[in-house]
Amino acid sequence: MQSIKPLAGQPPCAAPEDGLRTESEAKAAFMATGTTVADWARQRGFSEALTRMVLAGKRKCLRGQSHQIAVALRLKPSTCDQQ
């Protein structure tokens, strides 16, 4: 299974008080940093198309790579946040 790499400057397992993002907040973070979705996905070994689907809210992100993408984008809590 592929390990989830955090966003730049984020610890691997962000604390719950750091908060989750909405899809629009995640998109705004890409705009603010000048990072493309494609570059972000490639750097972490994720599918670009699947990353775009997650950002568009077209995936439930219950398991697999879509869930890993949602956790990496801080759209969903990681498993260590749920302990």
BAFI-3210 file (N, C-alpha, C; in Angstrom, 3 decimals, decimal comma, padded with zeros to 6 digits):
// residues 83
n [1|2|3|4|5|6|7|8|9|10|11|12|13|14|15|16|17|18|19|20|21|22|23|24|25|26|27|28|29|30|31|32|33|34|35|36|37|38|39|40|41|42|43|44|45|46|47|48|49|50|51|52|53|54|55|56|57|58|59|60|61|62|63|64|65|66|67|68|69|70|71|72|73|74|75|76|77|78|79|80|81|82|83]
n.u [000,833|000,488|002,243|000,949|001,749|002,264|000,961|003,165|005,039|003,284|002,656|002,960|000,663|-001,769|-003,007|-006,337|-007,300|-006,162|-007,868|-010,145|-010,433|-012,594|-013,621|-013,456|-011,758|-009,413|-008,887|-008,457|-006,110|-004,321|-004,329|-003,317|-000,720|000,339|000,680|000,104|-002,639|-001,967|000,863|001,005|-000,344|001,298|003,746|003,121|002,435|-000,156|-003,115|-003,742|-006,230|-008,008|-007,482|-008,472|-011,182|-011,789|-011,397|-013,469|-015,619|-016,750|-016,269|-016,731|-014,762|-014,253|-012,547|-009,371|-007,335|-008,684|-009,594|-007,112|-006,134|-008,004|-007,444|-004,772|-005,178|-006,445|-009,197|-010,569|-010,388|-007,353|-006,538|-005,146|-006,120|-008,566|-008,307]
n.v [-001,176|002,249|004,900|007,825|011,038|014,087|017,469|020,111|021,183|020,173|017,975|014,328|013,247|015,149|017,078|016,908|019,467|021,073|021,095|020,262|020,515|021,966|020,999|023,295|024,914|023,424|023,613|026,368|026,516|025,329|027,264|029,462|028,682|028,218|025,722|023,046|020,786|018,480|018,333|018,097|015,659|013,882|014,082|012,731|010,260|009,745|009,290|011,679|012,221|010,979|012,483|014,959|014,268|013,744|016,307|017,589|016,533|014,204|011,658|009,246|008,598|006,450|004,278|002,900|004,483|006,926|007,568|007,848|010,090|012,034|012,155|013,043|015,563|016,703|016,554|014,603|013,027|011,456|008,014|007,954|010,198|009,382|007,785]
n.w [000,000|-000,709|000,842|002,394|001,537|003,192|002,697|001,763|004,496|006,360|009,097|009,016|010,115|010,648|013,353|014,753|015,433|013,562|011,518|008,858|005,302|002,830|-000,485|-002,097|-000,572|-000,705|-003,442|-003,575|-002,091|-003,854|-005,854|-004,418|-003,793|-006,243|-007,250|-009,460|-009,921|-011,257|-010,927|-008,117|-007,718|-009,201|-007,786|-005,492|-006,327|-007,141|-009,175|-011,631|-012,829|-011,027|-008,756|-009,559|-009,780|-007,083|-005,994|-007,297|-006,070|-006,982|-006,175|-003,582|-001,826|-000,043|000,178|-000,862|-003,419|-003,855|-001,312|-000,022|-001,374|-000,593|002,150|002,075|000,994|003,067|003,201|004,412|007,630|008,741|009,447|011,850|013,111|013,929|016,120]
ca.u [000,000|001,257|002,150|000,384|002,691|001,526|001,222|004,405|004,947|002,314|003,131|002,318|-000,646|-002,172|-003,895|-007,707|-007,546|-005,694|-009,064|-010,276|-010,748|-013,619|-013,029|-013,140|-010,574|-008,263|-008,618|-007,889|-004,731|-003,534|-004,203|-002,476|000,678|000,774|000,909|-000,956|-003,170|-001,188|002,160|000,765|-000,688|002,484|004,743|002,673|002,149|-001,599|-003,662|-004,192|-007,671|-008,701|-007,333|-009,439|-012,519|-011,935|-011,568|-014,775|-016,672|-017,391|-015,939|-017,085|-013,489|-014,440|-011,428|-008,440|-006,571|-009,479|-009,553|-005,760|-006,054|-008,808|-006,692|-003,602|-005,674|-007,106|-010,643|-011,047|-009,377|-006,568|-006,886|-004,570|-006,985|-009,780|-008,001]
ca.v [000,000|003,459|005,799|009,132|012,107|015,284|018,693|020,731|021,847|019,516|016,711|013,196|013,005|016,442|017,004|017,270|020,900|021,741|021,224|019,687|021,473|021,632|020,900|024,640|025,376|022,713|024,229|027,690|026,297|025,118|028,578|030,333|028,237|028,108|024,316|022,462|019,514|017,432|018,228|017,596|014,240|013,159|014,052|011,796|008,974|009,585|009,528|013,063|012,219|010,652|013,649|015,969|013,794|013,957|017,751|017,985|015,915|013,142|010,365|009,164|008,489|005,521|003,338|002,938|005,680|008,147|007,872|008,339|011,449|012,896|012,327|013,877|016,919|017,071|016,591|013,590|012,756|010,240|006,977|008,268|011,210|008,732|006,916]
ca.w [000,000|-000,870|001,986|002,073|001,812|003,565|001,973|002,218|005,785|007,233|009,653|008,360|010,693|011,191|014,515|014,399|015,574|012,358|010,706|007,531|004,249|001,843|-001,822|-002,587|000,149|-001,268|-004,746|-003,295|-001,652|-005,074|-006,505|-003,591|-003,838|-007,630|-007,563|-010,274|-009,436|-011,909|-010,245|-006,760|-007,825|-009,655|-006,710|-004,462|-006,945|-007,327|-010,500|-011,817|-013,093|-009,787|-007,876|-010,023|-009,411|-005,639|-005,801|-007,838|-005,267|-007,757|-005,575|-002,169|-001,095|001,070|000,268|-001,985|-003,728|-003,684|000,120|000,263|-001,914|000,280|003,403|001,767|000,764|004,322|003,013|005,357|008,661|008,549|010,424|013,158|013,719|014,409|017,258]
c.u [000,883|001,114|001,654|001,379|001,906|001,801|002,483|004,181|003,970|002,925|002,395|000,916|-001,100|-003,148|-005,293|-007,977|-007,020|-006,837|-008,982|-010,625|-011,983|-012,910|-012,618|-011,930|-009,307|-007,887|-007,968|-006,435|-003,822|-003,291|-003,226|-001,003|001,224|001,110|-000,230|-001,408|-002,339|000,164|002,005|000,506|000,538|003,521|004,395|002,303|000,662|-001,979|-004,163|-005,712|-008,462|-008,611|-008,325|-010,879|-012,791|-012,180|-012,926|-015,927|-017,393|-017,064|-016,315|-015,861|-013,599|-013,252|-010,504|-007,771|-007,385|-009,526|-008,185|-005,579|-006,803|-008,099|-005,499|-003,995|-006,345|-008,609|-011,322|-009,980|-008,608|-006,953|-006,296|-005,354|-008,200|-009,537|-008,422]
c.v [001,247|004,357|007,158|010,200|013,376|016,441|019,310|021,462|021,224|018,260|015,557|012,928|014,285|016,258|017,459|018,768|021,698|021,889|020,563|020,798|021,021|021,516|022,282|025,223|024,702|023,308|025,600|027,577|026,050|026,454|029,474|029,964|028,146|026,688|023,809|021,143|018,367|017,238|017,626|016,094|013,412|013,021|013,016|010,428|008,692|009,823|010,975|013,120|011,939|011,813|014,733|015,559|014,004|015,433|018,252|017,386|014,792|011,746|010,389|009,055|007,582|004,589|003,555|004,280|006,961|008,549|008,440|009,777|012,411|013,160|013,251|015,335|017,510|017,299|015,615|013,402|011,489|009,240|007,272|009,370|010,562|007,865|007,570]
c.w [000,000|000,356|001,518|002,468|002,129|002,622|002,550|003,532|006,755|007,820|008,995|008,877|011,388|012,343|014,123|014,501|014,386|011,358|009,356|006,560|003,488|000,500|-002,324|-001,859|-000,372|-002,625|-004,554|-002,839|-002,850|-005,769|-005,741|-003,681|-005,254|-008,052|-008,439|-009,655|-010,009|-011,220|-008,859|-006,790|-008,221|-008,549|-005,648|-005,019|-007,127|-008,791|-010,582|-012,004|-011,818|-008,795|-008,267|-009,666|-007,917|-005,360|-006,293|-007,043|-005,976|-007,254|-004,100|-001,268|000,130|001,253|-000,919|-002,186|-003,564|-002,211|000,494|-000,216|-001,005|001,606|003,167|001,539|002,008|004,125|003,988|006,425|008,342|009,620|011,776|013,857|014,375|015,626|018,547]
res [m|q|s|i|k|p|l|a|g|q|p|p|c|a|a|p|e|d|g|l|r|t|e|s|e|a|k|a|a|f|m|a|t|g|t|t|v|a|d|w|a|r|q|r|g|f|s|e|a|l|t|r|m|v|l|a|g|k|r|k|c|l|r|g|q|s|h|q|i|a|v|a|l|r|l|k|p|s|t|c|d|q|q]
***
